[in-house]
């Protein structure tokens, strides 16, 4: 997902983990509301057998919901950037 530096723009924090070998679960909030800072949003879950596809799905949902950036707080090792 493209990262846009727009002050006050809604940012989605998401996490994904491998719950079983080859089964990935991502959790992310719904409905951005920049005026509700600090308020916990309801969580959605997306499950799939391909980590890249699950990541792509969540990032597409973020765009459709009006988020401008996704920050991945947790990702499976195979999706972590190599240093």
N, CA, C and O atoms as a GROMACS GRO file, in nm:
protein
  332
    1UNK      N    1   0.085  -0.118   0.000
    1UNK     CA    2   0.000   0.000   0.000
    1UNK      C    3   0.088   0.123   0.000
    1UNK      O    4   0.187   0.129   0.073
    2UNK      N    5   0.053   0.221  -0.081
    2UNK     CA    6   0.127   0.346  -0.085
    2UNK      C    7   0.111   0.418   0.048
    2UNK      O    8   0.002   0.423   0.105
    3UNK      N    9   0.220   0.473   0.098
    3UNK     CA   10   0.215   0.550   0.221
    3UNK      C   11   0.208   0.698   0.184
    3UNK      O   12   0.293   0.748   0.110
    4UNK      N   13   0.109   0.766   0.234
    4UNK     CA   14   0.092   0.908   0.206
    4UNK      C   15   0.111   0.983   0.336
    4UNK      O   16   0.046   0.953   0.436
    5UNK      N   17   0.198   1.081   0.336
    5UNK     CA   18   0.219   1.163   0.453
    5UNK      C   19   0.120   1.279   0.451
    5UNK      O   20   0.152   1.389   0.406
    6UNK      N   21   0.002   1.252   0.501
    6UNK     CA   22  -0.103   1.353   0.508
    6UNK      C   23  -0.136   1.372   0.655
    6UNK      O   24  -0.187   1.281   0.720
    7UNK      N   25  -0.107   1.491   0.710
    7UNK     CA   26  -0.135   1.514   0.852
    7UNK      C   27  -0.281   1.485   0.885
    7UNK      O   28  -0.372   1.531   0.816
    8UNK      N   29  -0.302   1.408   0.990
    8UNK     CA   30  -0.436   1.375   1.034
    8UNK      C   31  -0.504   1.265   0.955
    8UNK      O   32  -0.621   1.235   0.979
    9UNK      N   33  -0.433   1.205   0.860
    9UNK     CA   34  -0.495   1.101   0.779
    9UNK      C   35  -0.508   0.973   0.860
    9UNK      O   36  -0.422   0.942   0.943
   10UNK      N   37  -0.616   0.898   0.838
   10UNK     CA   38  -0.638   0.777   0.916
   10UNK      C   39  -0.539   0.665   0.879
   10UNK      O   40  -0.518   0.634   0.762
   11UNK      N   41  -0.482   0.607   0.981
   11UNK     CA   42  -0.385   0.499   0.965
   11UNK      C   43  -0.443   0.373   1.026
   11UNK      O   44  -0.491   0.374   1.139
   12UNK      N   45  -0.438   0.263   0.950
   12UNK     CA   46  -0.485   0.135   1.000
   12UNK      C   47  -0.366   0.059   1.058
   12UNK      O   48  -0.263   0.045   0.992
   13UNK      N   49  -0.380   0.011   1.180
   13UNK     CA   50  -0.280  -0.079   1.239
   13UNK      C   51  -0.335  -0.220   1.226
   13UNK      O   52  -0.445  -0.250   1.272
   14UNK      N   53  -0.256  -0.306   1.164
   14UNK     CA   54  -0.300  -0.443   1.141
   14UNK      C   55  -0.190  -0.539   1.188
   14UNK      O   56  -0.075  -0.500   1.206
   15UNK      N   57  -0.229  -0.663   1.207
   15UNK     CA   58  -0.131  -0.766   1.242
   15UNK      C   59  -0.170  -0.896   1.173
   15UNK      O   60  -0.287  -0.922   1.148
   16UNK      N   61  -0.068  -0.975   1.142
   16UNK     CA   62  -0.092  -1.105   1.080
   16UNK      C   63   0.002  -1.205   1.143
   16UNK      O   64   0.118  -1.175   1.174
   17UNK      N   65  -0.049  -1.325   1.162
   17UNK     CA   66   0.036  -1.432   1.214
   17UNK      C   67  -0.002  -1.563   1.146
   17UNK      O   68  -0.112  -1.577   1.093
   18UNK      N   69   0.089  -1.656   1.151
   18UNK     CA   70   0.062  -1.790   1.098
   18UNK      C   71   0.004  -1.871   1.212
   18UNK      O   72   0.075  -1.904   1.307
   19UNK      N   73  -0.125  -1.905   1.204
   19UNK     CA   74  -0.192  -1.973   1.314
   19UNK      C   75  -0.170  -2.124   1.309
   19UNK      O   76  -0.172  -2.190   1.413
   20UNK      N   77  -0.148  -2.176   1.191
   20UNK     CA   78  -0.108  -2.315   1.168
   20UNK      C   79  -0.018  -2.313   1.046
   20UNK      O   80  -0.018  -2.215   0.972
   21UNK      N   81   0.056  -2.418   1.024
   21UNK     CA   82   0.142  -2.422   0.907
   21UNK      C   83   0.059  -2.396   0.781
   21UNK      O   84  -0.032  -2.472   0.748
   22UNK      N   85   0.093  -2.288   0.711
   22UNK     CA   86   0.024  -2.253   0.588
   22UNK      C   87  -0.111  -2.187   0.603
   22UNK      O   88  -0.183  -2.172   0.504
   23UNK      N   89  -0.149  -2.146   0.725
   23UNK     CA   90  -0.276  -2.078   0.748
   23UNK      C   91  -0.249  -1.946   0.821
   23UNK      O   92  -0.195  -1.944   0.932
   24UNK      N   93  -0.286  -1.835   0.756
   24UNK     CA   94  -0.253  -1.702   0.805
   24UNK      C   95  -0.379  -1.627   0.844
   24UNK      O   96  -0.481  -1.634   0.776
   25UNK      N   97  -0.371  -1.554   0.955
   25UNK     CA   98  -0.484  -1.478   1.006
   25UNK      C   99  -0.439  -1.333   1.028
   25UNK      O  100  -0.341  -1.307   1.097
   26UNK      N  101  -0.513  -1.240   0.967
   26UNK     CA  102  -0.486  -1.098   0.986
   26UNK      C  103  -0.601  -1.035   1.062
   26UNK      O  104  -0.718  -1.068   1.039
   27UNK      N  105  -0.568  -0.946   1.152
   27UNK     CA  106  -0.668  -0.871   1.228
   27UNK      C  107  -0.647  -0.724   1.203
   27UNK      O  108  -0.534  -0.675   1.199
   28UNK      N  109  -0.758  -0.653   1.185
   28UNK     CA  110  -0.750  -0.511   1.154
   28UNK      C  111  -0.879  -0.443   1.199
   28UNK      O  112  -0.984  -0.507   1.206
   29UNK      N  113  -0.872  -0.312   1.230
   29UNK     CA  114  -0.992  -0.240   1.272
   29UNK      C  115  -1.077  -0.199   1.153
   29UNK      O  116  -1.033  -0.204   1.038
   30UNK      N  117  -1.198  -0.160   1.180
   30UNK     CA  118  -1.288  -0.114   1.076
   30UNK      C  119  -1.317   0.034   1.093
   30UNK      O  120  -1.298   0.090   1.202
   31UNK      N  121  -1.362   0.096   0.988
   31UNK     CA  122  -1.412   0.233   0.988
   31UNK      C  123  -1.321   0.335   1.055
   31UNK      O  124  -1.326   0.353   1.177
   32UNK      N  125  -1.238   0.402   0.975
   32UNK     CA  126  -1.151   0.505   1.033
   32UNK      C  127  -1.234   0.623   1.083
   32UNK      O  128  -1.332   0.663   1.020
   33UNK      N  129  -1.194   0.677   1.193
   33UNK     CA  130  -1.259   0.796   1.247
   33UNK      C  131  -1.152   0.881   1.314
   33UNK      O  132  -1.123   0.863   1.432
   34UNK      N  133  -1.092   0.974   1.237
   34UNK     CA  134  -0.982   1.053   1.292
   34UNK      C  135  -1.019   1.129   1.419
   34UNK      O  136  -0.932   1.162   1.499
   35UNK      N  137  -1.148   1.158   1.439
   35UNK     CA  138  -1.191   1.230   1.557
   35UNK      C  139  -1.203   1.143   1.680
   35UNK      O  140  -1.232   1.193   1.789
   36UNK      N  141  -1.182   1.013   1.665
   36UNK     CA  142  -1.200   0.921   1.777
   36UNK      C  143  -1.067   0.861   1.822
   36UNK      O  144  -1.058   0.742   1.850
   37UNK      N  145  -0.965   0.944   1.829
   37UNK     CA  146  -0.833   0.896   1.870
   37UNK      C  147  -0.841   0.831   2.008
   37UNK      O  148  -0.904   0.884   2.100
   38UNK      N  149  -0.778   0.717   2.020
   38UNK     CA  150  -0.774   0.647   2.147
   38UNK      C  151  -0.895   0.557   2.173
   38UNK      O  152  -0.897   0.484   2.273
   39UNK      N  153  -0.993   0.561   2.086
   39UNK     CA  154  -1.110   0.475   2.102
   39UNK      C  155  -1.087   0.346   2.025
   39UNK      O  156  -1.050   0.348   1.908
   40UNK      N  157  -1.108   0.235   2.092
   40UNK     CA  158  -1.086   0.105   2.028
   40UNK      C  159  -1.195   0.079   1.924
   40UNK      O  160  -1.314   0.096   1.952
   41UNK      N  161  -1.152   0.038   1.806
   41UNK     CA  162  -1.246   0.008   1.698
   41UNK      C  163  -1.273  -0.142   1.694
   41UNK      O  164  -1.189  -0.221   1.737
   42UNK      N  165  -1.390  -0.182   1.642
   42UNK     CA  166  -1.417  -0.325   1.625
   42UNK      C  167  -1.312  -0.388   1.533
   42UNK      O  168  -1.264  -0.324   1.440
   43UNK      N  169  -1.277  -0.512   1.560
   43UNK     CA  170  -1.176  -0.583   1.481
   43UNK      C  171  -1.241  -0.677   1.380
   43UNK      O  172  -1.342  -0.741   1.409
   44UNK      N  173  -1.181  -0.684   1.263
   44UNK     CA  174  -1.218  -0.779   1.160
   44UNK      C  175  -1.103  -0.879   1.147
   44UNK      O  176  -0.990  -0.850   1.188
   45UNK      N  177  -1.131  -0.994   1.092
   45UNK     CA  178  -1.030  -1.097   1.068
   45UNK      C  179  -1.042  -1.146   0.926
   45UNK      O  180  -1.152  -1.164   0.873
   46UNK      N  181  -0.927  -1.167   0.864
   46UNK     CA  182  -0.924  -1.230   0.732
   46UNK      C  183  -0.827  -1.346   0.740
   46UNK      O  184  -0.714  -1.330   0.788
   47UNK      N  185  -0.869  -1.464   0.694
   47UNK     CA  186  -0.788  -1.584   0.701
   47UNK      C  187  -0.764  -1.636   0.561
   47UNK      O  188  -0.854  -1.635   0.477
   48UNK      N  189  -0.642  -1.682   0.535
   48UNK     CA  190  -0.611  -1.739   0.404
   48UNK      C  191  -0.489  -1.829   0.411
   48UNK      O  192  -0.422  -1.839   0.515
   49UNK      N  193  -0.461  -1.895   0.300
   49UNK     CA  194  -0.350  -1.991   0.295
   49UNK      C  195  -0.224  -1.932   0.231
   49UNK      O  196  -0.124  -2.001   0.218
   50UNK      N  197  -0.230  -1.804   0.191
   50UNK     CA  198  -0.114  -1.739   0.131
   50UNK      C  199  -0.095  -1.603   0.200
   50UNK      O  200  -0.182  -1.517   0.192
   51UNK      N  201   0.018  -1.585   0.268
   51UNK     CA  202   0.042  -1.464   0.345
   51UNK      C  203   0.036  -1.338   0.259
   51UNK      O  204  -0.022  -1.238   0.301
   52UNK      N  205   0.094  -1.342   0.140
   52UNK     CA  206   0.092  -1.225   0.051
   52UNK      C  207  -0.052  -1.186   0.014
   52UNK      O  208  -0.085  -1.068   0.011
   53UNK      N  209  -0.135  -1.285  -0.014
   53UNK     CA  210  -0.275  -1.258  -0.051
   53UNK      C  211  -0.353  -1.200   0.066
   53UNK      O  212  -0.435  -1.110   0.047
   54UNK      N  213  -0.329  -1.250   0.185
   54UNK     CA  214  -0.397  -1.196   0.303
   54UNK      C  215  -0.356  -1.051   0.325
   54UNK      O  216  -0.440  -0.966   0.352
   55UNK      N  217  -0.226  -1.023   0.312
   55UNK     CA  218  -0.176  -0.886   0.326
   55UNK      C  219  -0.239  -0.794   0.223
   55UNK      O  220  -0.284  -0.685   0.256
   56UNK      N  221  -0.243  -0.839   0.099
   56UNK     CA  222  -0.302  -0.760  -0.009
   56UNK      C  223  -0.449  -0.732   0.021
   56UNK      O  224  -0.495  -0.619   0.004
   57UNK      N  225  -0.523  -0.832   0.066
   57UNK     CA  226  -0.665  -0.818   0.099
   57UNK      C  227  -0.686  -0.708   0.203
   57UNK      O  228  -0.770  -0.620   0.186
   58UNK      N  229  -0.608  -0.714   0.311
   58UNK     CA  230  -0.623  -0.615   0.419
   58UNK      C  231  -0.592  -0.475   0.367
   58UNK      O  232  -0.662  -0.380   0.401
   59UNK      N  233  -0.489  -0.462   0.286
   59UNK     CA  234  -0.452  -0.330   0.233
   59UNK      C  235  -0.559  -0.277   0.137
   59UNK      O  236  -0.581  -0.156   0.131
   60UNK      N  237  -0.625  -0.364   0.062
   60UNK     CA  238  -0.735  -0.322  -0.025
   60UNK      C  239  -0.855  -0.278   0.058
   60UNK      O  240  -0.920  -0.179   0.026
   61UNK      N  241  -0.885  -0.350   0.164
   61UNK     CA  242  -0.994  -0.313   0.254
   61UNK      C  243  -0.965  -0.176   0.316
   61UNK      O  244  -1.055  -0.093   0.328
   62UNK      N  245  -0.841  -0.153   0.354
   62UNK     CA  246  -0.803  -0.025   0.414
   62UNK      C  247  -0.834   0.092   0.319
   62UNK      O  248  -0.890   0.193   0.360
   63UNK      N  249  -0.797   0.076   0.194
   63UNK     CA  250  -0.823   0.181   0.094
   63UNK      C  251  -0.974   0.205   0.081
   63UNK      O  252  -1.019   0.319   0.081
   64UNK      N  253  -1.050   0.097   0.071
   64UNK     CA  254  -1.196   0.109   0.055
   64UNK      C  255  -1.262   0.174   0.176
   64UNK      O  256  -1.367   0.237   0.163
   65UNK      N  257  -1.202   0.159   0.293
   65UNK     CA  258  -1.260   0.216   0.415
   65UNK      C  259  -1.210   0.358   0.442
   65UNK      O  260  -1.252   0.422   0.538
   66UNK      N  261  -1.120   0.408   0.357
   66UNK     CA  262  -1.074   0.545   0.373
   66UNK      C  263  -0.944   0.563   0.449
   66UNK      O  264  -0.903   0.676   0.475
   67UNK      N  265  -0.878   0.452   0.484
   67UNK     CA  266  -0.746   0.464   0.546
   67UNK      C  267  -0.645   0.503   0.438
   67UNK      O  268  -0.660   0.464   0.322
   68UNK      N  269  -0.543   0.577   0.475
   68UNK     CA  270  -0.441   0.617   0.378
   68UNK      C  271  -0.311   0.541   0.397
   68UNK      O  272  -0.220   0.551   0.314
   69UNK      N  273  -0.301   0.465   0.505
   69UNK     CA  274  -0.178   0.391   0.532
   69UNK      C  275  -0.210   0.271   0.620
   69UNK      O  276  -0.298   0.275   0.706
   70UNK      N  277  -0.136   0.162   0.596
   70UNK     CA  278  -0.145   0.045   0.683
   70UNK      C  279  -0.009   0.028   0.750
   70UNK      O  280   0.094   0.020   0.683
   71UNK      N  281  -0.010   0.021   0.881
   71UNK     CA  282   0.110  -0.008   0.959
   71UNK      C  283   0.094  -0.149   1.011
   71UNK      O  284   0.000  -0.179   1.086
   72UNK      N  285   0.185  -0.237   0.970
   72UNK     CA  286   0.180  -0.376   1.013
   72UNK      C  287   0.257  -0.389   1.144
   72UNK      O  288   0.380  -0.380   1.147
   73UNK      N  289   0.183  -0.411   1.252
   73UNK     CA  290   0.244  -0.426   1.384
   73UNK      C  291   0.306  -0.564   1.402
   73UNK      O  292   0.399  -0.581   1.482
   74UNK      N  293   0.256  -0.662   1.328
   74UNK     CA  294   0.309  -0.799   1.335
   74UNK      C  295   0.287  -0.864   1.199
   74UNK      O  296   0.179  -0.855   1.141
   75UNK      N  297   0.393  -0.931   1.149
   75UNK     CA  298   0.386  -1.003   1.022
   75UNK      C  299   0.459  -1.136   1.035
   75UNK      O  300   0.554  -1.146   1.113
   76UNK      N  301   0.419  -1.238   0.959
   76UNK     CA  302   0.495  -1.363   0.957
   76UNK      C  303   0.636  -1.337   0.903
   76UNK      O  304   0.658  -1.243   0.827
   77UNK      N  305   0.729  -1.420   0.942
   77UNK     CA  306   0.870  -1.402   0.905
   77UNK      C  307   0.891  -1.388   0.755
   77UNK      O  308   0.975  -1.309   0.712
   78UNK      N  309   0.816  -1.464   0.674
   78UNK     CA  310   0.839  -1.459   0.529
   78UNK      C  311   0.798  -1.325   0.467
   78UNK      O  312   0.835  -1.297   0.353
   79UNK      N  313   0.725  -1.241   0.539
   79UNK     CA  314   0.687  -1.111   0.487
   79UNK      C  315   0.768  -0.997   0.548
   79UNK      O  316   0.751  -0.881   0.510
   80UNK      N  317   0.854  -1.029   0.640
   80UNK     CA  318   0.935  -0.925   0.704
   80UNK      C  319   1.042  -0.879   0.606
   80UNK      O  320   1.101  -0.960   0.535
   81UNK      N  321   1.067  -0.745   0.602
   81UNK     CA  322   1.172  -0.695   0.514
   81UNK      C  323   1.308  -0.750   0.557
   81UNK      O  324   1.338  -0.758   0.676
   82UNK      N  325   1.388  -0.787   0.459
   82UNK     CA  326   1.522  -0.839   0.489
   82UNK      C  327   1.616  -0.724   0.509
   82UNK      O  328   1.616  -0.627   0.433
   83UNK      N  329   1.697  -0.733   0.611
   83UNK     CA  330   1.793  -0.624   0.642
   83UNK      C  331   1.933  -0.665   0.605
   83UNK      O  332   2.027  -0.587   0.623
   0.00000   0.00000   0.00000
